[in-house]
């Protein structure tokens, strides 16, 4: 990547954002390594106080941060405000996790008295995506900080400016070196993750980039690597489902963040007996999502992130398929040129091993729930599946055989609350990237036993 770069707002291509310069990785890691021992030895209550101070600063800057997300990524302002709200709430949830998981545990029943304790790992690298530029990186950052690990955060170059503002607030609440920021692209990410002083890496992004990181770090097998790499997420709509609820949930999970979520719904399996009615309801529900200026409070569907993303979407909607709803590229909305598109829905499943990362949905019908589960499991991903049914036993049966880290009934695939663990199977990652309890992967477990005193 270039030594410096500028980008334009995807919702207003006439708006050029401030220039960003790539950061030399070595000095930032060195500062974090120098701070590591003192930070790890600091009592948990004092680390919590630092995070509480950061929380207050973020809350005070909430509106500015949300506007920054909307301008830089095109995420609608209402979604952006929700993201910053989640950032603020995440600190409370992770402090609760820290108090539960970091406390030493006495062990009885063995040959000697013993204790299991959690030790800090050392410097952690957090490599964040553009779609939740603050929240996803922040979740791992807070967990590592509370576990006693200094953090070096590297944001997506597509969201560098708003993350830089967040980093100023975080850095102001921490001792010197405990929180650092590296700007750049793939080269900086690999240099940061590969630095021998970095003892843990958390990455959220594409399968290709995750595979490159895992390959680069394979020789250093003691380094903790947490990967969240996306999904090909299914909604299974049974014959007895509340079809209006299912249609709204699918429409929401298709169109939120313009389909650029790892847990977005990109496929539907609907029972043949309900297919016609569901499709009609789905088309009506999707019509709520009209491209609009992300800075307007009423906007529900913002633009795609970049010209590359727009090109990928354009190629997908040009494929020879049976289209239930033909997608289109919209040159401008509200008088602003941007990467705007409309939702698209086609019959038939294509591209099992690639997520569209755009508001494009595929739909097929089924007559047997066992067959529906097999087809949902046929994709190499395994992040989220939603099942729509009024029958609890039917849901439990499907949940027992679906190959995904997150299974929901009568909820969108995007409904992933911070109160639950979050991670996926297969190409979706190694199941450790986020949600409740992530702090367990931020520490090293040590067993201590004694006798003869």
N, C-alpha and C positions, 0 to 999 in steps of 0.2 A: 504494500500500500504506500501511497505517497507520503512524504514527510508531513504534509499538511493537506487539508481538504475543506471544502465548503459543500453544503448541500442546500437544496431548496425545499421549502415546505411542500409535502405531497398534496396538501389541500389548497395551496396557492403557489404555483410555480414562479410567480413574480417575486415572491418573498425569499431572499437569500439569507441564510442563517450565518452567524459568526464563524470565522475560520477556526478550525481545530488543528492542533499540531500533535503529531505522534510523540509519545513519551518514552525516553530511554528507560528500559525496564530495570537495569541493574541497580541504580541508586534508590529506587522506590523499594525494591525487595531488600536491599541492604538496611534501609531505615526500619523496615518491618522486622527484620531479623534482630536488629539491635534492641528493639523494644520487646521482643518476645518473652524473655525470661521474667522481666518485671511485670508485664501484663498477666502472664500465667500465674504468678504468685500473688497478684492482687486479690483480696477477698471477693467472693462472688457479689456480695452486697455493693461493693464499690464499683465493680463492672456494671452491675445493674443501674447504679446511679448515673454512670456515664451514658448508658442507653436511654435512660429516662430524660436526660438533658437533650439528647439528640431528638427524642420523640417530641419534646416541647418545641424545639426549633423547627422541625418538619411541620408540626401542626400550625405554627405561626405562618409558615410559608406555603400552606396547602394550596391556596388559589393560584399562586405564581407557578408552583410546580405542575399543577394540573394544566394550566394554560401552556406551559412549556411542552408537556407531553402531546397535547393536541396539535400544537404548531409543528413540532418536529416529526411526529409519527403519523399524524392524521387521525388518531383515535378521537372519537367524539368527546366533547367536553364533559358530558355526564359520565361517560366511562372513565375518563381521565381522573375526575374527582373521586370516583369509586376506587380507582387504583391507589391514589394517595391515601385515602381512608384506610385501605387495607395495609398500606405501609405503616401507618400509625398504629393500627391494632396489632400488627404482627409483633411488635415489641412486647406487648403485654403477654401474648400467647407464648412467646419464646422464653420470657422470664419464668413463666410457670413451668415450661419444659425444663429449663435449667435447674430449677429447684427440685424437680422430680428426678431427673436423670443424672445429675452431677454429684449428688450426695453419695458418700461411701456406703457400701452395703455390707453389713456383717453376715458372715456365712457360718451356719452351724451344721452339725451332722457329719462333718468330715473328721479326719484323724487328728487335726489340730485346730485351734482357733484361727480364723482367717477373716480377711476383709477384701472386698473387690472395690477398687476405686478407679475413677476416670481422670486421666491426665491429658493436658493440652497437647495437641499434635505439633504446633509450631505455625509458621506462616501459612496462610490459606490464600489461594487464588480463586476469585469468583468471576466467571466470564458470563456476562448477562446478554440477553437478546433484546431486540428492538420492540417486540410487541407488548411486553410489560417491562419497560426499561428500568423502572424503579422497583416494582414489587418483587419480581423474580430474583434479581440479584440481591435485593435487600433481605429476603428471607434467609438465604444462605449466609449473608454477611452477619446478620444479628446472631444467628446460631453460633457461628465461629467465634465472634467476639465474646459472647457470654461464656463459651467453652474455654476461653483464655488464649485464643489464636488471633494474632494480628491479621488483618485482611488487606489484600490488594485487589481492588475491583477494576475489571476491564469491561466497559460497556460496549455495546454495538456501535460502530462508527455512524450508524443511522440514527442514533439517539444520544450522541456525545454531549451536546450542549445541556440538555436537561439533567443528565446524570452528573455533569460537572457541578451544577447548582446544588443537587442533592449531596454530592461529595463534600462541598464546602460546609454544609450544615453538619454532616457526620464528623468531619475532621475537627470542627470547632468544639465538639463535645468529647474528644478523645485525647489521651496523652500523645505526644509527638511520636510518629511512626506507626501507631497502632492501626490507623486506617489510611490507606494510600490509594491513589487513582492512576491507572495507566490507560492512556488513549492510544488507539491504533486499530489495526486489522488482524488478519490471521497470523502474520509474522510476530506481532507483539504478543498475541495470545499464546502461541507455541513457545516463545521465549520465556514468558512468565510461567506457564505451566511446567516447562522443562527445567527451570532453575532448581538446582539441588537444594536450595534453602527453603523452597516451597514444599510443604509436607502434605497438603491436601488441595484438591482442585474440584470445583463445582462448575459444571458447564451446562447451559441450556441453549439449544440451537438445533442445527440440522444433523441428520444422520452422518452425512459425509464429514462434517467438521468434528463430530464426536468420535467417529472412527479414526480420523487423523490424530486426534489427541490421545486416544487409547493406544494407538500404535506407537506414537512418540514416547509415551510414558511406560511402555511395557517392561523395559529393563529395570525401571525403578519400582519394583513391585510393592515396596513398603509405602508408597505414596497413595493416599486415599483418593479415588476418582469417583465422583458422582455425576451421572449423565442423565439428562432429560431431553429426549430427541424427537418428540412429536408423536403423532398418531394418525391412524385412519379409522376414526371413531364412528361406531355404528349406533343407530337407534333401531330397536326391534319393537315394532308396533303390533301387538297381538289383536286377535279378532274382538276381544272383549274390552279393549282399551277405551278410555275417554278420548275420542279422536280429536276433539277440539283442543284439549289440553296438550295432546301429543303434537299436534300441528304447530301450536304456538311455541312449544319447547324446541322443536326441530328448527323452526324459523329463527328463533333467537340464537340457538347454538350454531346455526349456519352463518348468521350475519353479524353477530357481535365482533367488533374489531375487524370488520370486513373479512371475516373468515380466517383471520391470521392468528389463530390460537391453536396451541398444541392439542387442546381438548375439544376443538370445534367438531360439530357433526358434519361429516362429509359423505355418509352413506346411511340409507334407510332400508330396512327389511320390513315390509308391511304384509300382514296376512292378506291373502287373495280376497277373502270375503269383505275386507274393509278397505281395500286398495283404492277403489274409485272415490269413495267418500273422503278418505284421508287426503288424497291428492287434491281434491277440490278445496278442502279446508286449508291445506298447506299453501296453495297458491294465494288464497285470500290472506293468510297470515303473513306470507313473505312480502305481500304488497305494502305492508307497513314500512318496509325498509327502502326508503328512497334516498339516493345519494344527496348529501348536503354538506355544507361548510362545517368542518369539525368544531369551529369556535362558536357555533350557534347552539344554544341549549336544547333546541327542538330536534337537532340532527340525530338520527339513529344509525345511519350508514355513512361512515367516512370513506376516504380513499384508500387504495393500496399504498404500501410504503414507498415504492420506487418504480422507476421505469422498467427495471428487470422484472419485478413482480407483475407489472402490467403486461409485459411481453409474454410471460408464462401463462397468465390468464387468457390472453388473446389467442395463444396457440391452442389452449384447451377448448375454448368455445368454438374454435374452427374445426374441431374433429367431427368426423362423419358419424353422428349418433342420432338417436331419437330424442328430441328435446321436448320436455314437458314445459319448460320455460327457457326461452333463448336468452342468454346473457348478452350484454353489450358494453362497449366502452363509451363513456360519456365524457365529451371533451371538456366541458366546464359546467359548474353549478354555482348558483348565486353570484354570477359574474366573475368567478375565479376558475382559472385553468388548474387542473390537477389530475391525479391518477384515479379518476372515478370510474366505477363499474357498477353494473346491476347484478343481482343474484341470478344464478343459472341452475336449472335442474334437468337432469337427463335420466332416461331409463337405461339400465344396464351398468354393471360394474366394470371399470377399466382402471389400469394402473394400480394394482394391488400394493406395490412397494413404494409409492410416492404419494405424499399428501399434497392437495392442491394449494393450500395456504391462501385461499381466496374463497369468496362466497359461491362455491360450486358444489352441488349435491348430486349424488347418484342414488337411484331408487330401484329396488327390485321387490317382487312379491314372493311369498312362501306359503306353503300349506301345512308344514310340519315344523314345530318349534325346535326339534332336534336338528333338522336340516338348517334352520335359521342360525342356530348356534354354530354349526360346522362352517357355514359360510362366513359368519362374522369372524370366526377364528382363522379363516384361510389367509387373511392378511398377515404379513410378518410383524406388524405392530401390535401393541397390546396396552393401550393407555386407558381408555374410558369406553364403556358401553352403557347406554340407557335402555331400559326395558319398560314398555308401557302396557300395563295390564291391571285389572282389578283383582286378580287372583294371586294372593300372597304365595301359595304353594307353587304356582307356576313360576313366579319370579325367583323363589329360592332355588327351584330346580335349574333354571337357566343360569343363575349366579354361580351355581356350583360347577358349571362346565365352561363358562366363558373365560377366555384367556386374556384377562385385562387386569390392571392394577386397581381400577376404580369402577365399581358397578353400581348403577343407580336405578331406582324404580320411580317412574312418573316424574322425572326431573331431567333438565337438559344435560347433555354431556359436559357442558361448560360449568355446571354447578359443582365447583370444587372448593368447599369452604376451608379456611385456614385451620379449622378445628380438627381436620383429619390428615393422616399421612397422604402424600401424593407422589406417585411414581408409576412407571410402567414396565411391561415385559417386552421381550423381543427387541425389535428395532426402536421401541419407545425408550430404551435406556436400561439402566441397571437397578432401577427401583429405589434409588436412594436420594433423589435430588431435593425433595422439599416437603412442605407440610409439617404437621405435628410430629415431633420425635426426631426430626432431622439432626438435632444436636447430638444424638448418640453416635453419629458418624463423624463428628467433629472432634472426638476424643479417642484416646488409646486406653484400652482396658488393662488394668494391672491387678494381678492377684497377689496378696500378701498373706503369709501364714507364719506362725511362730510357735515355739515350745522352749522349755528349759529355763524360763525366767524365774 
